[in-house]
Amino acid sequence: MKSYLALTIIADDVPGVVERIADVVMHSGGNWTESSMSRLAGKFAGILLVEVPSAHQAELTAALESLAGEGIKVTVEPAGESESEDPGEILTMSLMANDRIGIVEEITAILAGLKVNVEQLHTHCENAPMSAVALFRASARIHLPPGLHQDDLQASLEDLSGDIMVELDVPE
């Protein structure tokens, strides 16, 4: 029987962090199935899904947690094998606006209020071309609930402010 573990990782961004985690997973009989990892302000942060024989789950968990002595903090949570696909539409969302305090909360409050599930979210700020204005950019993979049309979602997001631009597309 197999178990699935969701891992979160944070460490100083130095060469070898990913290799160290991969080594522990492999030597415990685990299979690295999915991940998303980034460098953020000098830190390495990641999430990953590991499949492991149930008999080796405790061994893998202990080995991952022991990496704290090397400066790699790993949190291990049991996860399900896979999710059943709910009805509704999957979209990619691209959003750009002038950056301001609270913009992520404003956007996610609208999404939550409309029962939109955020499956992936990437955000960053950059300087606008030819000005010192900070621009906020977000890209996301979202799952609309049945009955919500993408035009209604787009209008709700664009009602936040006059400077926000939203594109919604069906992923390829």
C-alpha positions as CSV (number, residue, x, y, z in Angstrom):
1,M,0.0,0.0,0.0
2,K,1.2,3.5,-0.8
3,S,1.0,6.8,1.1
4,Y,1.1,10.3,-0.2
5,L,2.9,13.1,1.7
6,A,2.7,16.8,1.1
7,L,6.0,18.5,2.1
8,T,6.7,22.1,2.7
9,I,10.4,23.2,2.7
10,I,12.2,26.3,3.7
11,A,15.9,26.8,3.9
12,D,18.6,29.4,3.1
13,D,19.1,29.4,-0.6
14,V,22.3,27.5,-1.1
15,P,23.4,25.0,-3.7
16,G,22.4,21.4,-2.8
17,V,19.1,21.9,-0.9
18,V,17.0,20.2,-3.6
19,E,19.5,17.4,-4.0
20,R,19.6,16.8,-0.2
21,I,15.8,16.4,-0.1
22,A,15.7,14.2,-3.2
23,D,18.4,12.0,-1.7
24,V,16.4,11.5,1.5
25,V,13.2,10.8,-0.5
26,M,14.9,8.2,-2.7
27,H,16.7,6.4,0.1
28,S,13.4,6.0,2.0
29,G,11.8,4.4,-1.1
30,G,9.8,7.5,-2.0
31,N,8.9,8.8,-5.4
32,W,9.0,12.6,-6.0
33,T,5.8,13.2,-8.0
34,E,5.1,16.9,-8.1
35,S,6.7,20.1,-6.9
36,S,6.9,23.9,-7.0
37,M,9.9,25.6,-5.7
38,S,11.3,29.2,-5.7
39,R,13.9,31.5,-4.3
40,L,12.4,34.3,-2.2
41,A,14.6,37.0,-0.7
42,G,17.5,34.7,-0.1
43,K,15.4,31.8,1.1
44,F,14.5,28.6,-0.8
45,A,10.9,27.7,-0.4
46,G,9.0,24.7,-1.9
47,I,6.1,22.3,-1.8
48,L,6.2,18.8,-3.1
49,L,4.2,15.6,-3.2
50,V,5.9,12.3,-2.4
51,E,4.5,8.8,-2.9
52,V,6.0,6.3,-0.5
53,P,5.3,2.7,0.5
54,S,3.2,2.9,3.7
55,A,5.8,0.7,5.5
56,H,8.4,3.5,4.9
57,Q,6.3,6.5,5.7
58,A,7.5,6.9,9.3
59,E,11.2,6.4,8.2
60,L,10.8,9.0,5.5
61,T,9.1,11.5,7.8
62,A,11.9,11.1,10.5
63,A,14.6,11.5,7.9
64,L,13.1,14.6,6.4
65,E,12.5,16.1,9.9
66,S,16.2,15.4,10.7
67,L,17.2,17.8,7.9
68,A,16.5,20.6,10.4
69,G,20.0,20.0,11.7
70,E,21.3,21.0,8.3
71,G,19.2,24.2,8.2
72,I,16.4,22.6,6.0
73,K,13.0,22.8,7.7
74,V,10.6,20.3,6.3
75,T,6.9,19.9,7.3
76,V,5.2,16.7,6.4
77,E,1.5,16.2,6.1
78,P,-0.4,13.2,4.9
79,A,-2.1,13.8,1.6
80,G,-4.7,12.0,-0.6
81,E,-3.8,10.1,-3.7
82,S,-5.6,12.4,-6.1
83,E,-8.5,14.7,-6.1
84,S,-11.7,14.0,-8.0
85,E,-12.4,16.6,-10.6
86,D,-15.3,18.8,-9.6
87,P,-17.6,20.1,-12.2
88,G,-16.8,23.7,-13.2
89,E,-14.4,25.4,-15.5
90,I,-10.6,25.6,-15.1
91,L,-9.1,28.9,-16.2
92,T,-5.8,30.7,-16.2
93,M,-6.0,34.3,-14.8
94,S,-3.5,37.0,-15.5
95,L,-3.9,40.2,-13.5
96,M,-2.0,43.5,-13.4
97,A,-2.6,46.6,-11.3
98,N,-0.8,49.4,-9.5
99,D,0.7,47.8,-6.3
100,R,-0.8,48.7,-3.0
101,I,-1.1,47.3,0.5
102,G,-4.0,44.8,0.6
103,I,-4.2,44.0,-3.1
104,V,-3.8,40.3,-2.6
105,E,-6.5,40.3,0.1
106,E,-8.9,42.3,-2.1
107,I,-8.5,39.9,-5.0
108,T,-8.7,36.7,-2.9
109,A,-11.7,38.0,-1.0
110,I,-13.6,38.3,-4.3
111,L,-12.4,34.8,-5.5
112,A,-13.5,33.3,-2.1
113,G,-16.8,35.1,-2.1
114,L,-17.6,33.7,-5.6
115,K,-16.4,30.2,-4.5
116,V,-13.5,30.2,-6.9
117,N,-10.8,27.7,-6.0
118,V,-7.2,29.0,-6.4
119,E,-5.2,25.9,-7.5
120,Q,-1.9,27.8,-8.3
121,L,-0.9,31.4,-7.7
122,H,2.2,33.3,-8.6
123,T,2.7,37.0,-7.8
124,H,5.4,39.6,-8.1
125,C,6.0,43.3,-8.2
126,E,8.0,45.2,-10.8
127,N,8.6,48.8,-11.8
128,A,6.4,50.1,-14.6
129,P,8.2,51.0,-17.8
130,M,9.2,54.7,-17.9
131,S,7.9,55.4,-14.3
132,A,8.6,54.7,-10.7
133,V,5.2,53.2,-10.2
134,A,5.2,49.6,-8.7
135,L,3.1,47.2,-10.7
136,F,1.5,44.1,-9.1
137,R,1.2,41.1,-11.4
138,A,-0.5,37.8,-10.6
139,S,-1.0,34.6,-12.6
140,A,-3.2,31.8,-11.3
141,R,-4.9,28.6,-12.3
142,I,-8.4,28.8,-10.9
143,H,-11.4,26.5,-10.8
144,L,-14.8,28.2,-11.2
145,P,-17.8,26.7,-9.5
146,P,-20.7,25.5,-11.7
147,G,-22.9,28.5,-12.7
148,L,-20.2,31.2,-12.4
149,H,-19.4,32.6,-15.9
150,Q,-15.9,34.0,-16.5
151,D,-17.3,37.3,-17.6
152,D,-19.0,37.8,-14.2
153,L,-15.7,36.9,-12.5
154,Q,-13.8,39.3,-14.7
155,A,-16.2,42.2,-14.0
156,S,-16.1,41.6,-10.3
157,L,-12.3,41.7,-10.3
158,E,-12.1,44.8,-12.5
159,D,-14.6,46.6,-10.2
160,L,-11.9,46.7,-7.6
161,S,-10.3,49.7,-9.2
162,G,-9.8,51.5,-12.5
163,D,-6.2,50.4,-12.9
164,I,-6.8,46.7,-12.7
165,M,-6.6,44.6,-15.9
166,V,-7.7,40.9,-15.9
167,E,-7.4,38.3,-18.5
168,L,-9.1,34.9,-18.2
169,D,-8.3,32.1,-20.6
170,V,-9.0,28.3,-20.9
171,P,-5.6,26.6,-20.4
172,E,-4.2,24.7,-23.4
